[in-house]
Amino acid sequence: MSKWRVLTIVLAVIGLALIAVAIVYWVEPAGSLPHWVPGYIAGSAHIHWKHGALACGVGVLFLLGAWFSSAKK
C-alpha cells in the first residue's frame, strides 16, 4: 500500500471518529458523558453545543483532507 493510501485511511478514520464524538456531545448531557471526555460535569444536565460544533468542524476538515489526499497524482 502506498503512503498516500495509508494517509487517506487514517484521515478518514479520525474524521469519522470526531464526528461521532460531536454527536455524543450533542445527545448526552454533561453528567452522562464518559469521565475521560472533556466537559464531564457530575450531575449536570448541560449540553455542550460548542464542544460538539468544534469536534464536528475538525472532523469535517479531516474528511476533506482525506478526500484531497485520495486524488489521482
BAGU-999995 format. One line per 2 residues: number of its first residue (from 1); for each residue x, y, z of N, C-alpha, C, O. Coordinates in pm, whole numbers. Example, Ala and Ser with C-alpha at 12.3 -4.5 7.8 and 13.67 -1.06 7.14 Angstrom:
BEGIN
1	1319:-569:780:1230:-450:780:1320:-330:780:1424:-332:846 ~ 1285:-225:708:1367:-106:714:1290:3:787:1341:114:804
This chain:
BEGIN
1	83:-117:0:0:0:0:89:125:0:191:130:68 ~ 48:223:-77:129:345:-84:106:431:40:7:415:112
3	197:524:62:186:610:180:65:703:169:9:744:271 ~ 24:738:47:-92:824:29:-221:752:64:-313:811:120
5	-226:623:33:-343:542:66:-356:530:219:-466:542:273 ~ -246:507:287:-247:497:433:-290:630:494:-370:632:588
7	-237:740:443:-273:872:492:-423:898:475:-487:950:565 ~ -477:861:360:-620:880:334:-704:802:433:-803:854:486
9	-667:677:459:-743:595:552:-736:651:693:-838:657:763 ~ -618:692:736:-602:747:871:-683:875:888:-751:893:989
11	-677:964:790:-753:1089:797:-903:1062:801:-976:1127:876 ~ -950:967:721:-1093:936:718:-1139:876:851:-1246:911:900
13	-1060:787:909:-1099:726:1036:-1103:830:1147:-1197:831:1227 ~ -1004:917:1153:-1004:1022:1256:-1121:1117:1235:-1187:1157:1331
15	-1149:1153:1110:-1262:1241:1081:-1395:1182:1124:-1477:1251:1185 ~ -1417:1054:1093:-1541:988:1134:-1551:974:1286:-1659:987:1342
17	-1439:949:1351:-1439:939:1497:-1474:1074:1561:-1548:1078:1659 ~ -1422:1182:1507:-1453:1314:1561:-1599:1351:1541:-1659:1415:1627
19	-1657:1312:1429:-1799:1338:1407:-1883:1255:1504:-1986:1302:1552 ~ -1840:1133:1533:-1911:1051:1633:-1902:1116:1771:-2000:1116:1845
21	-1787:1171:1805:-1771:1241:1933:-1863:1363:1938:-1922:1392:2042 ~ -1875:1434:1827:-1965:1550:1822:-2109:1509:1848:-2181:1578:1920
23	-2151:1398:1792:-2287:1350:1814:-2307:1316:1961:-2413:1344:2017 ~ -2208:1255:2023:-2218:1224:2166:-2231:1352:2247:-2310:1357:2341
25	-2154:1455:2213:-2165:1582:2285:-2305:1642:2271:-2357:1700:2366 ~ -2365:1629:2152:-2496:1688:2128:-2609:1608:2190:-2714:1665:2220
27	-2592:1480:2210:-2701:1394:2258:-2697:1375:2410:-2802:1374:2474 ~ -2580:1361:2467:-2566:1331:2609:-2545:1459:2692:-2468:1546:2652
29	-2613:1470:2805:-2583:1583:2894:-2445:1565:2958:-2389:1455:2958 ~ -2391:1673:3012:-2255:1671:3066:-2238:1569:3177:-2129:1514:3193
31	-2341:1541:3253:-2332:1443:3361:-2331:1299:3312:-2293:1209:3387 ~ -2371:1276:3188:-2376:1141:3132:-2258:1110:3041:-2246:998:2991
33	-2173:1208:3018:-2055:1183:2934:-1960:1089:3006:-1959:1083:3129 ~ -1879:1014:2930:-1775:934:2996:-1682:1024:3077:-1661:1140:3040
35	-1626:973:3183:-1544:1054:3274:-1418:1107:3210:-1365:1209:3254 ~ -1367:1041:3105:-1242:1084:3041:-1263:1191:2934:-1166:1243:2880
37	-1390:1223:2903:-1420:1321:2798:-1416:1461:2856:-1475:1485:2962 ~ -1348:1556:2790:-1350:1694:2839:-1494:1748:2840:-1568:1729:2744
39	-1530:1814:2947:-1664:1868:2960:-1752:1788:3054:-1867:1827:3077 ~ -1702:1678:3108:-1780:1599:3203:-1799:1679:3331:-1703:1728:3390
41	-1924:1692:3373:-1957:1758:3499:-2058:1668:3570:-2168:1647:3520 ~ -2020:1615:3684:-2106:1521:3756:-2240:1584:3789:-2247:1693:3847
43	-2348:1515:3750:-2483:1559:3783:-2537:1673:3698:-2646:1721:3726 ~ -2465:1716:3598:-2508:1830:3517:-2599:1785:3403:-2579:1677:3346
45	-2698:1867:3371:-2788:1840:3258:-2753:1929:3138:-2826:1932:3040 ~ -2641:1999:3147:-2597:2091:3041:-2550:2014:2918:-2480:1913:2930
47	-2589:2061:2799:-2543:2003:2673:-2430:2093:2620:-2444:2215:2616 ~ -2320:2031:2581:-2204:2106:2530:-2214:2126:2379:-2156:2050:2302
49	-2291:2228:2339:-2311:2252:2196:-2183:2298:2127:-2154:2256:2015 ~ -2106:2382:2193:-1983:2434:2132:-1877:2325:2119:-1805:2321:2019
51	-1865:2237:2219:-1771:2126:2209:-1807:2038:2089:-1720:1996:2013 ~ -1936:2012:2073:-1982:1931:1961:-1958:1998:1827:-1917:1933:1731
53	-1983:2127:1820:-1960:2200:1695:-1813:2200:1657:-1779:2184:1540 ~ -1726:2217:1755:-1582:2216:1727:-1537:2077:1681:-1461:2066:1585
55	-1583:1973:1749:-1545:1837:1711:-1596:1805:1571:-1526:1741:1492 ~ -1718:1848:1539:-1774:1824:1406:-1696:1901:1299:-1666:1846:1193
57	-1663:2025:1327:-1587:2105:1230:-1450:2048:1202:-1407:2042:1087 ~ -1380:2006:1306:-1248:1946:1287:-1260:1812:1215:-1176:1778:1132
59	-1366:1735:1247:-1390:1609:1177:-1413:1629:1029:-1362:1553:947 ~ -1489:1732:994:-1512:1763:852:-1381:1802:785:-1357:1763:670
61	-1296:1878:854:-1166:1914:796:-1080:1790:771:-1012:1781:669 ~ -1083:1694:864:-1009:1570:842:-1064:1493:724:-987:1436:646
63	-1197:1489:708:-1256:1421:594:-1221:1491:463:-1198:1425:361 ~ -1215:1623:464:-1171:1697:345:-1026:1665:313:-989:1649:196
65	-944:1656:415:-804:1618:394:-792:1479:334:-708:1455:248 ~ -878:1387:380:-878:1252:323:-922:1256:177:-866:1185:94
67	-1020:1337:147:-1068:1348:10:-958:1404:-81:-936:1351:-190 ~ -891:1509:-37:-786:1568:-120:-664:1476:-132:-597:1477:-235
69	-636:1398:-28:-521:1309:-37:-550:1187:-123:-458:1114:-161 ~ -678:1162:-152:-712:1046:-235:-713:1080:-384:-739:992:-466
71	-686:1204:-420:-689:1245:-561:-578:1175:-639:-473:1140:-584 ~ -603:1155:-766:-501:1093:-853:-380:1186:-861:-393:1307:-877
73	-264:1126:-850:-141:1205:-854:-93:1222:-997:10:1285:-1021
